[in-house]
Amino acid sequence: MSGVRRNVNVGLLLDASDSVGVGDWVLIHVGFAISRIDEGQARATYELLASLGEPFEQELDELRGSAIE
């Protein structure tokens, strides 16, 4: 999100015939991908969070400070 890189466990989404790859959109909670979403859902979620203003910006700053290099 916003250039922040994280390792994410996708094990909750996968079965023997499934895969998740670069370019796929997923909803992440505490390091686990919990749902596959489409680009429209991702955009709507981002816009909702961005509408929060300062609390969202502060959270992004904290994420950037702890990002994986």
Steps between C-alpha positions, in 0.01 A plus 500: 500500500639839402835344419536315831626145450406214733522124504145364503387146571253390229440153643144583604405565137653198335385152420659246268378677182536863609780755488561865578751700302637840420217729393232319701311707757452356849364629829767467770455487876794461742724356230251251353318534169143423602308567182561549130345827377472672163664830409174692548465373856865586570456852363178558698666380821801724444277801431301434818818480706645811336182691590595455867773760445763540771445163678552321167810708416645425844442128451672514159799680656526225763478231232772668296722515808475124548510392135711211373793628296 
